[in-house]
Each structure stands twice: as C-alpha cells, then as structure tokens.
Amino acid sequence: MAINKLKKQEIIVSYEKGIDSSEAIFFMDTSGLTVYQLEIIRDKIKSIGGEYKLIKNTLFKRVLAKNNSSNTLLDLIYGYNSVVFAPNNSNIFAKEILNFSKELGIEIKFGILNNNLIDKNMILDLASIDSIEVLILKLIYILNGNLENLVNSLSFSAVSLINVLNSIKNTKEEGVK
C-alpha cells in the first residue's frame, strides 16, 4: 500500500522524536510473529517507558542520514526491522529484548547506544548489567559489611587493650603487696 507524503512526513517526525529522546535504540527482526505477540512486545516496552515500532527502512535511513549516521549503520538496515527506543536505563530494555528473544524467537540484530553502534553481543552484555537501583543496594551491602568488620576490629582491639592494661594493673598491685 502506497503512503502519501503527509503520512511519510508523520512517520519521519515520529522516528526523529524517538531517536532524539533515546539513550539507546535496539534493532530486531520480529518477522513471523503474530499481531498478538507484537502487541505483547509493544505493551511491555511501553510499560517500562520505551517505545516499540515496526519501521520502514527507507524512511528510517533518511532520518539517520540527516543525523550524519555512518554508512556502516545505514547498510545494516535491511529486511524486516523493528526498533525499541530506550530513553534511559538501556540495560533494562536490553533484558526485555533478550527475554523476547528467548520466549518469542525474535532476532536481536544490533543497536545504537549513546550514538555508538553496538552489536548483538554488546546488547547481551548490556542485558547482564543490573539496574542502577540493584547496583546501589549491592554497594550499600558491601560498605555496610566493611563498616561492621571495621567496628568489630576496633572494638576487639579496644577490648584487648583494656585486658592488657588490667593485666598490667593487676601485676603492679600484686608487686606492691
């Protein structure tokens, strides 16, 4: 079905908005999925603050070319493509995409993270990183454990010092008697 110029312009504007507001963009091949499965993906991505779109390669390439994207990137956009625009916490989106890959059989192709091209392996690595909240909790746990050890060491040293001083005192008292 042919698209008129007005509709093409609307699509281009939506791509520009998605690109401009995203920390990361993930490219996937979701061919073979049912409409219901695509809706599951769209709803899940939307629930964590992102946007999922099936793209028209020519129009998407046009937007990327306007943004001075490399020819390498433009050459990777072929076939059936869909994208996830991740405005922040890209590792959370990478985890969801990895889950979709396992559950629905989608193909993870490549991505753009902070204007740098990343391959599938980098996306998998990104998915293995915990969220910032979990990392902060781990840091607090480590620091708390180290503080407890320090307090225990200091209190043990203080108790030992008191015992040594009491022993010296007792020895002197016995010597005076």
C-alpha positions as CSV (number, residue, x, y, z in Angstrom):
1,M,0.0,0.0,0.0
2,A,1.5,3.3,-1.0
3,I,1.9,6.0,1.6
4,N,1.1,9.6,0.8
5,K,3.6,12.4,1.5
6,L,1.8,13.6,4.6
7,K,1.8,10.2,6.2
8,K,5.5,9.8,5.3
9,Q,6.3,13.1,7.0
10,E,4.4,12.0,10.1
11,I,6.4,8.7,10.2
12,I,9.7,10.6,9.8
13,V,8.8,13.0,12.6
14,S,8.0,10.1,14.9
15,Y,11.3,8.5,14.1
16,E,13.2,11.8,14.7
17,K,11.4,12.1,18.0
18,G,12.2,8.6,19.0
19,I,15.9,9.0,18.1
20,D,16.3,12.4,19.7
21,S,14.8,11.2,23.0
22,S,16.6,7.8,23.2
23,E,19.8,6.8,25.0
24,A,19.6,3.6,23.0
25,I,17.9,2.1,20.0
26,F,17.7,-1.6,19.6
27,F,17.0,-3.2,16.2
28,M,15.3,-6.6,15.9
29,D,13.7,-8.9,13.4
30,T,10.3,-9.8,14.6
31,S,9.1,-11.4,11.3
32,G,6.9,-14.4,11.8
33,L,5.3,-13.1,15.0
34,T,1.5,-12.7,15.3
35,V,-0.2,-9.4,15.9
36,Y,-0.9,-10.5,19.4
37,Q,2.8,-11.2,20.1
38,L,3.8,-7.8,18.7
39,E,1.2,-6.2,21.0
40,I,2.8,-8.0,23.9
41,I,6.2,-6.6,23.0
42,R,4.7,-3.1,22.4
43,D,2.9,-3.1,25.8
44,K,5.8,-4.4,27.8
45,I,8.2,-1.8,26.3
46,K,5.7,1.0,26.8
47,S,5.2,-0.1,30.5
48,I,8.9,0.4,31.2
49,G,9.0,3.8,29.5
50,G,10.1,3.0,25.9
51,E,8.6,2.8,22.5
52,Y,8.4,-0.1,20.1
53,K,7.9,0.5,16.4
54,L,7.9,-1.5,13.2
55,I,10.0,0.6,10.8
56,K,10.0,1.5,7.2
57,N,13.7,1.1,6.3
58,T,13.9,3.8,3.6
59,L,12.3,6.4,5.9
60,F,14.4,5.4,8.9
61,K,17.6,5.6,6.8
62,R,16.6,9.0,5.7
63,V,16.3,10.2,9.3
64,L,19.6,8.6,10.2
65,A,21.3,10.2,7.2
66,K,20.1,13.6,8.3
67,N,21.7,12.9,11.6
68,N,25.0,12.2,9.9
69,S,25.0,8.5,10.7
70,S,27.7,6.3,9.2
71,N,27.2,4.3,6.0
72,T,28.0,1.2,8.1
73,L,24.9,1.8,10.2
74,L,22.8,2.5,7.1
75,D,24.0,-0.7,5.4
76,L,22.8,-2.7,8.4
77,I,19.2,-1.6,8.0
78,Y,17.7,-4.1,5.6
79,G,15.0,-6.7,5.7
80,Y,12.3,-6.8,8.3
81,N,13.1,-4.4,11.2
82,S,11.5,-3.2,14.3
83,V,13.1,-0.9,16.9
84,V,12.9,-0.2,20.6
85,F,13.6,3.4,21.6
86,A,15.0,3.3,25.1
87,P,15.1,6.8,26.7
88,N,17.2,5.7,29.7
89,N,18.2,2.6,31.6
90,S,19.1,0.8,28.4
91,N,20.1,-2.3,30.3
92,I,16.5,-2.9,31.4
93,F,15.4,-2.6,27.8
94,A,18.2,-5.0,26.7
95,K,17.0,-7.5,29.3
96,E,13.4,-7.3,28.0
97,I,14.6,-7.8,24.4
98,L,16.7,-10.8,25.5
99,N,13.6,-12.2,27.1
100,F,11.6,-11.7,23.9
101,S,14.4,-13.4,22.0
102,K,14.1,-16.4,24.3
103,E,10.3,-16.6,24.6
104,L,9.2,-15.5,21.1
105,G,12.2,-16.3,18.9
106,I,12.9,-12.7,17.7
107,E,16.3,-12.0,16.3
108,I,18.4,-9.3,18.0
109,K,20.3,-7.5,15.3
110,F,22.3,-4.5,16.6
111,G,21.8,-1.3,18.4
112,I,22.8,2.3,18.9
113,L,23.9,3.3,22.4
114,N,24.8,6.9,23.1
115,N,25.3,7.4,19.3
116,N,27.7,4.4,19.0
117,L,26.9,1.3,17.0
118,I,26.8,-1.9,19.2
119,D,26.5,-5.4,18.0
120,K,24.3,-8.3,19.3
121,N,27.0,-9.4,21.8
122,M,27.2,-6.0,23.3
123,I,23.5,-5.9,23.7
124,L,23.7,-9.3,25.5
125,D,26.4,-7.9,27.8
126,L,24.3,-4.8,28.4
127,A,21.4,-7.1,29.4
128,S,23.6,-8.8,32.0
129,I,24.2,-5.5,33.9
130,D,21.9,-5.0,36.9
131,S,19.7,-1.9,37.2
132,I,21.2,1.2,38.9
133,E,18.9,0.5,42.0
134,V,20.3,-3.0,42.4
135,L,23.9,-1.8,41.9
136,I,23.3,0.8,44.6
137,L,21.9,-1.8,47.0
138,K,24.9,-4.0,46.4
139,L,27.3,-1.2,47.1
140,I,25.4,-0.3,50.3
141,Y,25.6,-4.0,51.4
142,I,29.4,-4.1,50.7
143,L,30.0,-0.9,52.5
144,N,27.8,-1.9,55.4
145,G,29.7,-5.2,55.7
146,N,33.0,-3.5,55.7
147,L,31.9,-1.0,58.3
148,E,30.7,-3.8,60.6
149,N,34.1,-5.5,60.2
150,L,35.9,-2.3,61.0
151,V,33.8,-1.7,64.1
152,N,34.3,-5.3,65.2
153,S,38.0,-5.0,64.7
154,L,38.2,-1.7,66.5
155,S,36.1,-3.0,69.4
156,F,38.2,-6.2,69.6
157,S,41.4,-4.1,69.7
158,A,39.9,-1.9,72.4
159,V,38.8,-4.9,74.5
160,S,42.3,-6.4,74.0
161,L,43.9,-3.1,75.1
162,I,41.7,-3.0,78.2
163,N,42.6,-6.6,79.1
164,V,46.3,-5.8,78.7
165,L,46.1,-2.7,80.9
166,N,44.1,-4.6,83.5
167,S,46.7,-7.3,83.5
168,I,49.5,-4.7,84.0
169,K,47.5,-3.1,86.8
170,N,46.9,-6.4,88.5
171,T,50.6,-7.3,88.2
172,K,51.6,-3.9,89.7
173,E,49.1,-4.3,92.5
174,E,50.5,-7.8,93.3
175,G,54.0,-6.4,93.3
176,V,53.1,-3.6,95.7
177,K,51.5,-6.0,98.2
